[in-house]
């Protein structure tokens, strides 16, 4: 899902009132205090690391470095999830969380800009992801890690675990994106049906003008369809906009320049990736996986719908597989309902690290 529209609406202004900036600073300070990790076994690192030939931003946080590692692949394209760090604070008791701003996204884009960001493609993002895994494994002394891939991140996250399964305990998809080539007509009709029910004639005309076939869409077409798809679910849109506004505006360590770079990076990355996005079909790369495979999907997600995610999941063959719908969540399920999401991770996912470690010890 591309969130350029949301970000431009929320943060596209050139200036901000002084009172609002002061209130922002106070809230950022309070959040930073709540995020402090005081455990002697804990870790907090934020730095640029050379990945794929460019400087890329990586954050490592956790209360115990002996915990298993969970790498988050953000969506967008170019929508950094390090803004959601406060939402995952409770996770840091059980996992060491890695947030990585991909090329074209967040602080990486703020540092590199459009000219120095290099090639942005699914293949390059897959290579970058595996290089990040290598850096994290070496830095934390881990043989394997968990991969949590969200939305657009799930497109190349699947490729990473398929290419190097020995590096991962399991794949966890959320806001799972399986492509725009299957079920498009049905989704197109569902959006129009909701828009008709709401009397949103402007959206109906825009969607009908663009049409259901995404292969000829421009970035503006893509954003228009995304915008009206969100508006077809008013309650979901309200919750999503609040989540994004609070996350970006109050994220500790994020400057106004960072926010503007986030918006610019999303525009730039969409332009680079759109042809691949519209052609992507998860089935074409295969449905067999050598590691456990999970999907935790927001039950109310109108952007990456549970129905399509379940269709792909049904065809997946893996040693262990499970799909769960997160109640009360749409897109961004992990951040809308972080406690519910964590319960699923602790019940079904984290024990796999203990099982793998036990097998290794027994073999030794």
C-alpha positions as MATLAB code, in Angstrom:
seq = 'XXXXXXXXXXXXXXXXXXXXXXXXXXXXXXXXXXXXXXXXXXXXXXXXXXXXXXXXXXXXXXXXXXXXXXXXXXXXXXXXXXXXXXXXXXXXXXXXXXXXXXXXXXXXXXXXXXXXXXXXXXXXXXXXXXXXXXXXXXXXXXXXXXXXXXXXXXXXXXXXXXXXXXXXXXXXXXXXXXXXXXXXXXXXXXXXXXXXXXXXXXXXXXXXXXXXXXXXXXXXXXXXXXXXXXXXXXXXXXXXXXXXXXXXXXXXXXXXXXXXXXXXXXXXXXXXXXXXXXXXXXXXXXXXXXXXXXXXXXXXXXXXXXXXXXXXXXXXXXXXXXXXXXXXXXXXXXXXXXXXXXXXXXXXXXXXXXXXXXXXXXXX';
ca = [
       0.000    0.000    0.000;
       1.299    3.473   -0.881;
       0.729    6.129    1.769;
       1.924    9.187   -0.177;
      -1.598   10.592   -0.178;
      -1.947   10.290    3.588;
       1.442   11.823    4.259;
       0.927   14.748    1.908;
      -2.417   15.551    3.506;
      -1.010   15.307    7.008;
       2.468   16.773    6.619;
       2.628   18.541    3.285;
       2.550   22.055    4.729;
       5.646   24.244    4.475;
       5.444   25.570    8.019;
       3.802   24.759   11.339;
       2.518   27.014   14.171;
       5.018   27.506   16.999;
       2.581   26.176   19.620;
       2.150   22.960   17.650;
       5.915   22.496   17.380;
       6.339   23.009   21.134;
       3.611   20.491   21.896;
       5.316   18.080   19.490;
       8.675   18.429   21.252;
       7.094   17.737   24.654;
       5.296   14.645   23.366;
       8.468   13.383   21.655;
      10.380   13.783   24.939;
       7.761   11.841   26.907;
       7.760    9.068   24.321;
      11.565    8.908   24.337;
      11.484    8.470   28.122;
       8.968    5.630   27.836;
      11.215    3.935   25.269;
      14.305    3.870   27.462;
      15.760    0.398   27.980;
      17.596    0.108   31.291;
      18.245   -3.627   31.363;
      21.915   -4.565   31.650;
      21.309   -7.178   28.955;
      19.456   -4.772   26.710;
      20.517   -3.102   23.490;
      19.681    0.165   21.747;
      21.607    1.008   18.587;
      20.755    3.466   15.822;
      23.167    3.966   12.973;
      23.783    4.038    9.259;
      25.245    0.805    7.901;
      26.628    0.297    4.417;
      24.140   -2.039    2.726;
      24.022   -2.628   -1.009;
      26.645    0.020   -1.611;
      24.806    2.876    0.149;
      24.307    4.086    3.725;
      21.083    2.650    5.168;
      19.480    3.305    8.554;
      19.159    0.390   10.995;
      17.781    0.401   14.539;
      18.249   -2.446   17.021;
      16.232   -2.517   20.254;
      15.550   -5.144   22.885;
      15.639   -5.801   26.622;
      17.698   -8.984   26.390;
      20.218   -9.725   23.638;
      19.685  -13.445   24.218;
      16.144  -13.114   22.867;
      15.456  -14.179   19.279;
      15.753  -11.484   16.623;
      12.786  -10.170   14.643;
      13.564   -8.159   11.501;
      10.720   -5.926   10.276;
      10.423   -5.312    6.525;
       8.348   -2.182    6.022;
       5.838   -1.494    3.293;
       5.079    1.638    1.354;
       6.819    1.700   -0.973;
       9.289    3.700    1.081;
       7.178    3.965    4.274;
       9.622    3.554    7.159;
       8.193    1.589   10.100;
      10.752    2.895   12.574;
       8.098    5.542   13.243;
       6.095    2.754   14.902;
       8.790    1.834   17.438;
       6.674    3.062   20.406;
       3.866    0.707   19.384;
       6.207   -2.291   19.649;
       7.641   -1.452   23.079;
       5.992   -4.511   24.686;
       7.511   -6.760   22.004;
      11.022   -5.804   23.113;
      10.684   -7.961   26.229;
      10.500  -11.046   24.031;
      12.398  -10.178   20.838;
      15.271   -8.010   19.711;
      13.512   -5.837   17.127;
      15.296   -4.645   13.992;
      13.866   -1.685   12.094;
      15.463   -0.984    8.734;
      14.694    2.042    6.550;
      15.023    0.566    3.066;
      16.614    2.412    0.158;
      14.137    5.063   -0.914;
      12.563    5.173    2.554;
      12.739    7.191    5.750;
      16.118    8.222    7.101;
      17.923    6.285    4.398;
      16.306    8.457    1.755;
      16.932   11.589    3.852;
      20.631   10.674    3.855;
      21.031    9.506    0.260;
      18.404   11.448   -1.713;
      17.164   10.374   -5.151;
      20.501   10.516   -6.957;
      22.490    8.394   -4.503;
      19.770    5.850   -3.673;
      20.824    3.649   -6.572;
      18.661    0.997   -8.200;
      15.287    0.461   -6.531;
      13.741   -2.825   -7.593;
      12.340   -5.937   -5.941;
      15.572   -7.745   -6.748;
      17.735   -5.047   -5.175;
      15.506   -4.865   -2.101;
      15.760   -8.651   -1.735;
      19.549   -8.442   -1.898;
      19.571   -5.570    0.583;
      17.327   -7.513    2.967;
      19.657  -10.516    2.945;
      22.631   -8.231    3.520;
      20.828   -6.679    6.493;
      20.202  -10.191    7.830;
      23.921  -10.913    7.509;
      24.818   -7.724    9.378;
      22.319   -8.463   12.169;
      23.430  -12.079   12.570;
      27.066  -11.015   12.858;
      26.328   -8.110   15.200;
      24.140  -10.153   17.578;
      25.758  -13.552   17.182;
      22.668  -15.324   15.837;
      22.449  -18.198   13.379;
      18.828  -17.565   12.464;
      16.261  -14.806   12.841;
      12.525  -14.281   12.374;
      11.307  -12.201    9.419;
       8.172  -10.071    9.782;
       7.257   -8.665    6.376;
       4.439   -6.146    5.957;
       2.510   -5.032    2.876;
       4.949   -4.238    0.040;
       7.746   -5.674    2.201;
       6.039   -9.048    1.953;
       6.620   -9.156   -1.818;
      10.400   -9.337   -1.520;
      10.360  -10.785    2.007;
       8.977  -13.989    0.514;
      11.830  -13.986   -1.990;
      14.421  -13.560    0.769;
      13.236  -16.567    2.800;
      12.885  -18.665   -0.321;
      16.419  -17.780   -1.441;
      18.139  -18.313    1.937;
      15.819  -20.385    4.174;
      18.694  -21.467    6.415;
      18.911  -17.910    7.795;
      15.372  -17.861    9.186;
      13.314  -19.561   11.871;
      10.079  -18.573   10.130;
       8.376  -16.139    7.799;
       5.590  -13.967    9.250;
       3.539  -12.017    6.732;
       1.168   -9.235    7.720;
      -0.853   -6.942    5.472;
       0.252   -9.731    3.136;
       0.422   -8.521   -0.461;
      -0.028  -11.245   -3.063;
      -0.293   -9.028   -6.117;
      -2.761   -7.148   -8.305;
      -3.142   -9.745  -11.041;
      -5.693  -12.007   -9.339;
      -9.094  -11.143   -7.945;
      -8.763   -7.570   -9.206;
     -12.176   -7.382  -10.850;
     -13.853   -8.625   -7.673;
     -11.978   -6.145   -5.478;
     -12.771   -3.378   -7.974;
     -16.486   -4.177   -7.697;
     -16.331   -4.338   -3.893;
     -14.788   -0.865   -3.655;
     -17.404    0.544   -6.042;
     -20.163   -1.125   -4.024;
     -18.958    0.523   -0.802;
     -18.569    3.905   -2.511;
     -22.126    3.650   -3.882;
     -23.435    2.812   -0.401;
     -21.718    5.936    0.953;
     -22.891    8.124   -1.922;
     -19.337    9.087   -2.880;
     -20.018    9.859   -6.544;
     -16.684   11.594   -7.080;
     -14.854    8.446   -6.039;
     -17.074    6.261   -8.193;
     -16.286    8.352  -11.274;
     -12.558    8.367  -10.515;
     -12.373    4.599   -9.981;
     -14.458    3.820  -13.068;
     -12.332    6.164  -15.185;
      -9.096    4.449  -14.108;
     -10.494    0.939  -14.474;
      -9.666   -2.370  -12.844;
      -6.577   -3.299  -14.892;
      -3.535   -1.883  -13.051;
      -0.947   -2.588  -15.738;
      -1.338    0.819  -17.373;
      -1.674    2.869  -14.185;
       0.402    5.965  -13.516;
       1.558    6.800   -9.968;
      -1.356    9.254   -9.767;
      -3.777    6.478  -10.774;
      -2.313    4.196   -8.128;
      -2.666    6.839   -5.430;
      -6.201    7.725   -6.525;
      -7.339    4.109   -6.275;
      -5.643    3.781   -2.880;
      -7.281    6.979   -1.625;
     -10.800    5.999   -2.635;
     -10.334    2.438   -1.422;
      -9.515    3.880    2.002;
     -12.440    6.304    1.834;
     -14.778    3.409    1.061;
     -14.128    2.274    4.655;
     -14.631    5.460    6.737;
     -13.968    3.909   10.135;
     -10.854    2.154    8.911;
      -9.656    5.373    7.294;
     -10.161    7.312   10.529;
      -8.163    4.792   12.559;
      -5.412    4.572    9.958;
      -5.007    8.339    9.642;
      -4.799    8.744   13.407;
      -2.235    5.954   13.644;
      -0.075    7.518   10.922;
      -0.400   11.079   12.173;
       0.579   10.220   15.734;
       3.358    7.859   14.646;
       5.055   10.290   12.275;
       4.440   13.544   14.118;
       5.531   12.330   17.552;
       8.268    9.828   16.654;
      11.310   10.558   18.845;
      14.376   11.512   16.857;
      12.404   12.462   13.756;
      12.953   16.008   12.534;
      10.691   17.955   10.189;
      13.314   17.343    7.516;
      12.996   13.601    8.133;
       9.222   13.813    7.728;
       9.480   15.692    4.444;
      12.098   13.220    3.236;
       9.719   10.373    4.116;
       7.027   11.883    1.879;
       9.502   12.582   -0.940;
      11.012    9.107   -0.666;
       7.621    7.463   -0.964;
       6.905    9.392   -4.144;
      10.304    8.525   -5.597;
      10.110    4.836   -4.682;
       6.596    4.433   -6.064;
       7.733    5.798   -9.416;
      10.594    3.282   -9.482;
       8.613    0.240   -8.336;
       5.159    0.773   -9.857;
       5.718   -1.407  -12.972;
       6.816   -4.315  -10.772;
       4.041   -3.711   -8.243;
       1.307   -3.929  -10.854;
       2.800   -7.071  -12.427;
       3.574   -8.906   -9.185;
       1.915  -12.274   -8.609;
       2.994  -14.232   -5.525;
       1.970  -17.559   -7.078;
       4.393  -17.234   -9.983;
       7.434  -17.530   -7.706;
       6.033  -20.686   -6.131;
       4.121  -21.658   -3.029;
       6.577  -24.129   -1.439;
       8.610  -22.931    1.546;
      11.248  -24.763    3.540;
      10.526  -22.907    6.796;
       7.365  -22.316    8.877;
       5.021  -19.836    7.231;
       2.575  -17.558    9.064;
       0.148  -14.830    8.018;
      -1.381  -12.543   10.640;
      -3.816  -10.330    8.742;
      -6.097   -7.518    9.889;
      -9.640   -8.818    9.564;
     -10.873   -5.436    8.279;
      -8.067   -4.730    5.806;
      -9.521   -3.309    2.574;
      -6.103   -2.668    1.010;
      -4.508   -6.096    1.225;
      -7.660   -8.082    1.759;
      -7.814  -11.195    3.962;
      -9.635  -13.002    1.156;
      -6.718  -12.716   -1.263;
      -4.146  -13.445    1.447;
      -6.081  -16.578    2.395;
      -6.235  -17.710   -1.231;
      -2.443  -17.644   -1.384;
      -2.064  -19.161    2.078;
      -4.279  -22.091    1.082;
      -1.820  -22.990   -1.668;
       1.270  -22.615    0.536;
       3.149  -25.799    1.384;
       5.427  -25.448    4.428;
       6.614  -27.545    7.414;
       4.237  -25.529    9.594;
       1.719  -22.969    8.399;
      -0.954  -20.927   10.106;
      -3.100  -17.929    9.240;
      -4.834  -15.812   11.864;
      -7.078  -12.780   11.484;
      -6.311   -9.958   13.925;
      -9.610   -8.627   15.229;
     -10.136   -4.876   15.324;
      -7.373   -4.258   12.805;
      -7.231   -3.242    9.174;
      -3.989   -2.431    7.388;
      -1.001   -1.974    9.738;
      -2.416   -4.784   11.875;
       0.785   -5.106   13.945;
       0.576   -1.467   15.008;
      -3.185   -1.124   15.299;
      -3.400   -4.133   17.624;
       0.166   -4.712   18.881;
      -0.862   -6.690   21.970;
      -3.109   -9.069   20.023;
      -0.390   -9.468   17.422;
       2.209  -10.177   20.113;
       0.010  -12.899   21.613;
       0.045  -14.676   18.260;
       3.826  -14.307   18.015;
       4.359  -15.708   21.503;
       1.926  -18.592   21.024;
       2.996  -19.839   17.600;
       6.201  -18.138   16.450;
       8.697  -17.504   19.239;
       8.704  -21.150   20.471;
      10.248  -22.123   17.126;
      13.510  -20.472   18.200;
      13.639  -22.655   21.300;
      12.865  -25.770   19.260;
      15.591  -24.984   16.727;
      18.115  -24.294   19.462;
      17.274  -27.599   21.139;
      17.730  -29.482   17.864;
      21.126  -27.815   17.361;
      22.280  -28.772   20.857;
      21.137  -32.379   20.426;
      22.909  -32.680   17.073;
      26.084  -31.272   18.598;
];
